[in-house]
Amino acid sequence: MSLTYKEIVSEAMKLAAHERADLADTLWISVDTPEAVAAAWDEEIKRRLAQLEAGEVEAIAVESVIAELRAKLR
């Protein structure tokens, strides 16, 4: 017997957050070709780089972000 869409969603929501993220990636890639996904990421990277170069956003070192998150989790 096949599961319905609602049953699949219900079961998927029982997964851990990282598992749902992996599932979402898998499903997204199955809808779009890998080339389309890569092209979309290329455009996103160009957009973000342009924002940095225009001074619209400020880069934050990953070490600073991780340290801040760890402090909040304590």
NORFEN-V468777 format. One record per run of one state. SS is the DSSP state (hx for helix, st for strand, lp for the rest). FROM is the first residue (numbers start at 1). LEN is the number of residues. If there is no record, write none. Layout:
SS/FROM/LEN, SS/FROM/LEN
This chain:
lp/1/4, hx/5/8, lp/13/4, hx/17/15, lp/32/2, hx/34/20, lp/54/8, hx/62/12, lp/74/1
